[in-house]
Amino acid sequence: MPIIIPKALPAFSILNDENVFVMPKVRAETQDIRPIEIAIVNLMPTKIETETQLMRLLGNSSLQVNVTLIKMGSYESKNTSAEHLGKFYQTFEEIKDKKFDGMIITGAPVETLPFEQVMYWEELTQIMEYADKNVTSTIFICWGAQAGLNYYYGINKLPLSKKMFGIYPNKATMKFDKLLKGMDDTFYIPFSRHSTVDEDAIRANEQLEVLAESKEGGISIVKSVDNRKFFFMGHSEYDKDTLKTEYLRDLAKGEKIDPPINYFVNGDLDKINVNWRSTANLLYYNWLNYYVYQVTPYDIVGKPRKSENR
């Protein structure tokens, strides 16, 4: 089944060339099918790349998925054209009266700042409050995961002495959770961040369950016990060259940074070890199937979600 996105969106032609089943909204409107409604709150500076990465994963299922792209109304992006944002994105104010089956809140390169100093923090907390009542299940990625854990559960963000950067092996701590169905005993996830979370506080919180962790990178996947919030500490959605682009960018800025671990083959920048694609596809396929599609109401209009007590 297709992922429904505007035909003029750059991701449409990219994914179509990759044989991902994409359908323009005009054609989808002629079909008598209730698609799964997914909102992507895109906080990344590389918005076009990020929206394409996530849509590629959402398109890898048997479900018809309609995507709504959301931008911050309280912050003007410096890296994506106003034309692109105006044409394809909506603000929270424009969608706050809708309900969604699923939501994805991306990471952002602001992990060294206190949450309250992030320019759009107040608006993001409004979105997280909204998601608690109007979205069946939400994925939080990297800094987005740190923000969600702090907002909902008071889990602190902690600085790292050195950037966690590369491809990290992970193992399931709850191997029979449906999110991890089909995973190998060891699976790989890209990490790229300057901070981490208080893992002791996560393990001590009865509303949270650790699903996977890395010996070198720590906790990698957490979920709420009601299956409505999933916190991905890494970037399984990343493309082959994303870490390379970040590495070269940081070098060009004169930053002292080591090459991403377990990524370049024998240190050759033109040879990349891509071993996380199956992990990414399974995570998003399983989330869509087991934690969105199978539990969301058919008629999402006027169906409030149960909110956790915080």
C-alpha positions as a Python dict, from the first residue, in 0.01 Angstrom:
ca = {
    (1, 'M'): (0, 0, 0),
    (2, 'P'): (122, 353, -66),
    (3, 'I'): (243, 645, 135),
    (4, 'I'): (38, 952, 42),
    (5, 'I'): (240, 1271, -13),
    (6, 'P'): (219, 1570, -249),
    (7, 'K'): (360, 1494, -594),
    (8, 'A'): (567, 1813, -588),
    (9, 'L'): (745, 1713, -264),
    (10, 'P'): (1109, 1620, -341),
    (11, 'A'): (1062, 1290, -155),
    (12, 'F'): (797, 1182, -409),
    (13, 'S'): (1034, 1145, -704),
    (14, 'I'): (1318, 1010, -488),
    (15, 'L'): (1105, 736, -335),
    (16, 'N'): (927, 663, -663),
    (17, 'D'): (1267, 600, -826),
    (18, 'E'): (1345, 358, -541),
    (19, 'N'): (1021, 168, -614),
    (20, 'V'): (862, 281, -290),
    (21, 'F'): (485, 294, -350),
    (22, 'V'): (400, 664, -331),
    (23, 'M'): (63, 811, -423),
    (24, 'P'): (-27, 1177, -481),
    (25, 'K'): (-294, 1317, -253),
    (26, 'V'): (-523, 1392, -549),
    (27, 'R'): (-540, 1024, -644),
    (28, 'A'): (-577, 910, -284),
    (29, 'E'): (-884, 1129, -240),
    (30, 'T'): (-1066, 923, -505),
    (31, 'Q'): (-1025, 601, -305),
    (32, 'D'): (-1265, 481, -36),
    (33, 'I'): (-989, 388, 208),
    (34, 'R'): (-926, 533, 553),
    (35, 'P'): (-546, 581, 557),
    (36, 'I'): (-334, 580, 870),
    (37, 'E'): (-276, 946, 959),
    (38, 'I'): (85, 1017, 1062),
    (39, 'A'): (223, 1357, 1163),
    (40, 'I'): (596, 1429, 1141),
    (41, 'V'): (717, 1714, 1361),
    (42, 'N'): (1040, 1789, 1176),
    (43, 'L'): (1289, 1972, 1399),
    (44, 'M'): (1598, 1881, 1196),
    (45, 'P'): (1781, 2155, 1002),
    (46, 'T'): (1805, 1920, 702),
    (47, 'K'): (1429, 1898, 667),
    (48, 'I'): (1409, 1765, 311),
    (49, 'E'): (1656, 1486, 385),
    (50, 'T'): (1482, 1396, 711),
    (51, 'E'): (1130, 1394, 568),
    (52, 'T'): (1252, 1169, 285),
    (53, 'Q'): (1424, 929, 525),
    (54, 'L'): (1116, 891, 743),
    (55, 'M'): (874, 864, 450),
    (56, 'R'): (1089, 587, 302),
    (57, 'L'): (1041, 387, 623),
    (58, 'L'): (671, 467, 654),
    (59, 'G'): (623, 350, 296),
    (60, 'N'): (763, 6, 376),
    (61, 'S'): (438, -145, 501),
    (62, 'S'): (111, -292, 379),
    (63, 'L'): (-78, 13, 511),
    (64, 'Q'): (-191, 325, 330),
    (65, 'V'): (-24, 611, 517),
    (66, 'N'): (-107, 980, 484),
    (67, 'V'): (169, 1210, 610),
    (68, 'T'): (128, 1560, 752),
    (69, 'L'): (450, 1760, 792),
    (70, 'I'): (466, 2000, 1087),
    (71, 'K'): (708, 2288, 1145),
    (72, 'M'): (761, 2513, 1443),
    (73, 'G'): (558, 2832, 1421),
    (74, 'S'): (776, 3000, 1684),
    (75, 'Y'): (1104, 2943, 1499),
    (76, 'E'): (1213, 3025, 1145),
    (77, 'S'): (1428, 2757, 985),
    (78, 'K'): (1757, 2883, 841),
    (79, 'N'): (1843, 2577, 633),
    (80, 'T'): (1521, 2507, 442),
    (81, 'S'): (1360, 2751, 202),
    (82, 'A'): (1050, 2940, 310),
    (83, 'E'): (892, 2828, -18),
    (84, 'H'): (933, 2459, 70),
    (85, 'L'): (807, 2507, 425),
    (86, 'G'): (513, 2718, 314),
    (87, 'K'): (411, 2471, 45),
    (88, 'F'): (444, 2143, 231),
    (89, 'Y'): (437, 2215, 606),
    (90, 'Q'): (175, 2322, 857),
    (91, 'T'): (215, 2473, 1203),
    (92, 'F'): (79, 2329, 1524),
    (93, 'E'): (-186, 2601, 1529),
    (94, 'E'): (-312, 2473, 1195),
    (95, 'I'): (-344, 2108, 1300),
    (96, 'K'): (-423, 2128, 1672),
    (97, 'D'): (-792, 2047, 1617),
    (98, 'K'): (-712, 1726, 1428),
    (99, 'K'): (-633, 1380, 1563),
    (100, 'F'): (-362, 1147, 1436),
    (101, 'D'): (-301, 775, 1452),
    (102, 'G'): (72, 829, 1493),
    (103, 'M'): (328, 1105, 1533),
    (104, 'I'): (706, 1124, 1494),
    (105, 'I'): (901, 1399, 1670),
    (106, 'T'): (1251, 1417, 1525),
    (107, 'G'): (1581, 1509, 1679),
    (108, 'A'): (1743, 1853, 1663),
    (109, 'P'): (2102, 1979, 1700),
    (110, 'V'): (2031, 2155, 2030),
    (111, 'E'): (2125, 1884, 2279),
    (112, 'T'): (2390, 2099, 2451),
    (113, 'L'): (2130, 2360, 2548),
    (114, 'P'): (1902, 2339, 2852),
    (115, 'F'): (1552, 2257, 2730),
    (116, 'E'): (1415, 2593, 2840),
    (117, 'Q'): (1673, 2776, 2628),
    (118, 'V'): (1561, 2611, 2305),
    (119, 'M'): (1371, 2883, 2116),
    (120, 'Y'): (1069, 2666, 2040),
    (121, 'W'): (1057, 2472, 2369),
    (122, 'E'): (723, 2615, 2482),
    (123, 'E'): (561, 2528, 2149),
    (124, 'L'): (711, 2179, 2158),
    (125, 'T'): (568, 2118, 2506),
    (126, 'Q'): (228, 2218, 2369),
    (127, 'I'): (270, 1962, 2091),
    (128, 'M'): (369, 1692, 2341),
    (129, 'E'): (68, 1774, 2557),
    (130, 'Y'): (-151, 1760, 2247),
    (131, 'A'): (-1, 1423, 2143),
    (132, 'D'): (-83, 1279, 2484),
    (133, 'K'): (-454, 1337, 2419),
    (134, 'N'): (-490, 1323, 2041),
    (135, 'V'): (-238, 1072, 1904),
    (136, 'T'): (-252, 693, 1943),
    (137, 'S'): (126, 638, 1948),
    (138, 'T'): (431, 865, 1915),
    (139, 'I'): (798, 805, 1831),
    (140, 'F'): (1054, 1048, 1973),
    (141, 'I'): (1399, 1049, 1807),
    (142, 'C'): (1737, 1139, 1966),
    (143, 'W'): (1702, 1491, 2117),
    (144, 'G'): (1328, 1453, 2066),
    (145, 'A'): (1348, 1143, 2288),
    (146, 'Q'): (1542, 1336, 2552),
    (147, 'A'): (1282, 1614, 2538),
    (148, 'G'): (992, 1369, 2568),
    (149, 'L'): (1146, 1181, 2859),
    (150, 'N'): (1205, 1509, 3039),
    (151, 'Y'): (861, 1653, 2972),
    (152, 'Y'): (654, 1345, 3055),
    (153, 'Y'): (867, 1180, 3324),
    (154, 'G'): (1115, 1439, 3453),
    (155, 'I'): (1417, 1241, 3323),
    (156, 'N'): (1724, 1464, 3308),
    (157, 'K'): (1949, 1513, 3007),
    (158, 'L'): (2320, 1472, 3082),
    (159, 'P'): (2622, 1604, 2887),
    (160, 'L'): (2877, 1370, 2732),
    (161, 'S'): (3249, 1443, 2749),
    (162, 'K'): (3280, 1329, 2388),
    (163, 'K'): (3029, 1306, 2106),
    (164, 'M'): (2865, 965, 2070),
    (165, 'F'): (2913, 917, 1700),
    (166, 'G'): (2892, 610, 1481),
    (167, 'I'): (2716, 277, 1438),
    (168, 'Y'): (2655, 95, 1767),
    (169, 'P'): (2562, -273, 1819),
    (170, 'N'): (2250, -324, 2030),
    (171, 'K'): (2075, -613, 2201),
    (172, 'A'): (1715, -650, 2307),
    (173, 'T'): (1640, -638, 2678),
    (174, 'M'): (1276, -732, 2610),
    (175, 'K'): (1322, -953, 2304),
    (176, 'F'): (956, -1052, 2281),
    (177, 'D'): (825, -697, 2257),
    (178, 'K'): (642, -657, 1927),
    (179, 'L'): (849, -354, 1831),
    (180, 'L'): (1154, -581, 1806),
    (181, 'K'): (981, -866, 1622),
    (182, 'G'): (1215, -1008, 1359),
    (183, 'M'): (1530, -842, 1495),
    (184, 'D'): (1862, -1026, 1496),
    (185, 'D'): (2028, -1100, 1828),
    (186, 'T'): (2258, -805, 1759),
    (187, 'F'): (2126, -511, 1558),
    (188, 'Y'): (2285, -180, 1466),
    (189, 'I'): (2175, 181, 1511),
    (190, 'P'): (2352, 508, 1417),
    (191, 'F'): (2412, 746, 1709),
    (192, 'S'): (2506, 1113, 1675),
    (193, 'R'): (2471, 1323, 1989),
    (194, 'H'): (2654, 1525, 2254),
    (195, 'S'): (2430, 1426, 2546),
    (196, 'T'): (2260, 1129, 2703),
    (197, 'V'): (1985, 1065, 2957),
    (198, 'D'): (1979, 961, 3321),
    (199, 'E'): (1960, 586, 3267),
    (200, 'D'): (1916, 506, 3637),
    (201, 'A'): (1608, 729, 3644),
    (202, 'I'): (1466, 552, 3339),
    (203, 'R'): (1517, 207, 3490),
    (204, 'A'): (1362, 321, 3817),
    (205, 'N'): (1049, 464, 3652),
    (206, 'E'): (763, 214, 3660),
    (207, 'Q'): (594, 385, 3365),
    (208, 'L'): (888, 307, 3136),
    (209, 'E'): (1041, -11, 2994),
    (210, 'V'): (1386, -45, 2837),
    (211, 'L'): (1356, -246, 2515),
    (212, 'A'): (1715, -237, 2389),
    (213, 'E'): (2059, -117, 2486),
    (214, 'S'): (2414, -98, 2365),
    (215, 'K'): (2719, -190, 2571),
    (216, 'E'): (2904, 111, 2432),
    (217, 'G'): (2613, 350, 2377),
    (218, 'G'): (2381, 276, 2669),
    (219, 'I'): (2002, 256, 2650),
    (220, 'S'): (1886, 281, 2290),
    (221, 'I'): (1508, 219, 2289),
    (222, 'V'): (1254, 291, 2565),
    (223, 'K'): (876, 272, 2563),
    (224, 'S'): (596, 372, 2798),
    (225, 'V'): (417, 77, 2956),
    (226, 'D'): (93, 176, 2783),
    (227, 'N'): (268, 143, 2444),
    (228, 'R'): (186, 500, 2343),
    (229, 'K'): (533, 655, 2354),
    (230, 'F'): (853, 517, 2201),
    (231, 'F'): (1189, 684, 2261),
    (232, 'F'): (1463, 611, 2004),
    (233, 'M'): (1800, 739, 2128),
    (234, 'G'): (1963, 687, 1790),
    (235, 'H'): (1894, 766, 1427),
    (236, 'S'): (1792, 442, 1261),
    (237, 'E'): (1633, 653, 985),
    (238, 'Y'): (1972, 787, 867),
    (239, 'D'): (2083, 735, 508),
    (240, 'K'): (2412, 575, 408),
    (241, 'D'): (2598, 908, 384),
    (242, 'T'): (2436, 1104, 670),
    (243, 'L'): (2710, 1043, 928),
    (244, 'K'): (2976, 1115, 665),
    (245, 'T'): (2809, 1447, 584),
    (246, 'E'): (2796, 1538, 954),
    (247, 'Y'): (3161, 1437, 1002),
    (248, 'L'): (3286, 1645, 708),
    (249, 'R'): (3068, 1938, 819),
    (250, 'D'): (3217, 1936, 1167),
    (251, 'L'): (3572, 1908, 1030),
    (252, 'A'): (3508, 2205, 801),
    (253, 'K'): (3400, 2405, 1107),
    (254, 'G'): (3732, 2325, 1272),
    (255, 'E'): (3580, 2105, 1540),
    (256, 'K'): (3786, 1830, 1699),
    (257, 'I'): (3593, 1516, 1620),
    (258, 'D'): (3686, 1152, 1571),
    (259, 'P'): (3551, 961, 1270),
    (260, 'P'): (3223, 781, 1339),
    (261, 'I'): (3296, 436, 1483),
    (262, 'N'): (3209, 115, 1295),
    (263, 'Y'): (3119, 323, 989),
    (264, 'F'): (3404, 378, 743),
    (265, 'V'): (3557, 54, 615),
    (266, 'N'): (3927, 52, 710),
    (267, 'G'): (3918, 429, 747),
    (268, 'D'): (3826, 483, 381),
    (269, 'L'): (3577, 772, 360),
    (270, 'D'): (3444, 637, 31),
    (271, 'K'): (3358, 295, 175),
    (272, 'I'): (3075, 284, 428),
    (273, 'N'): (2954, -13, 629),
    (274, 'V'): (2574, 1, 596),
    (275, 'N'): (2435, -248, 848),
    (276, 'W'): (2134, -72, 1003),
    (277, 'R'): (1874, -61, 722),
    (278, 'S'): (1695, -379, 824),
    (279, 'T'): (1679, -249, 1182),
    (280, 'A'): (1518, 76, 1068),
    (281, 'N'): (1266, -98, 844),
    (282, 'L'): (1162, -341, 1117),
    (283, 'L'): (1130, -72, 1386),
    (284, 'Y'): (895, 144, 1179),
    (285, 'Y'): (706, -147, 1023),
    (286, 'N'): (642, -303, 1364),
    (287, 'W'): (547, 31, 1520),
    (288, 'L'): (299, 107, 1242),
    (289, 'N'): (147, -240, 1248),
    (290, 'Y'): (134, -331, 1617),
    (291, 'Y'): (125, 2, 1799),
    (292, 'V'): (-66, 220, 1554),
    (293, 'Y'): (-282, 27, 1306),
    (294, 'Q'): (-397, -254, 1535),
    (295, 'V'): (-495, -26, 1824),
    (296, 'T'): (-611, 301, 1669),
    (297, 'P'): (-988, 355, 1634),
    (298, 'Y'): (-1124, 339, 1279),
    (299, 'D'): (-1295, 674, 1329),
    (300, 'I'): (-1029, 891, 1492),
    (301, 'V'): (-1243, 1205, 1489),
    (302, 'G'): (-1377, 1280, 1834),
    (303, 'K'): (-1200, 983, 1994),
    (304, 'P'): (-986, 1117, 2279),
    (305, 'R'): (-688, 907, 2381),
    (306, 'K'): (-631, 802, 2737),
    (307, 'S'): (-366, 1020, 2894),
    (308, 'E'): (-102, 892, 3136),
    (309, 'N'): (-95, 1035, 3483),
    (310, 'R'): (223, 1234, 3524),
}
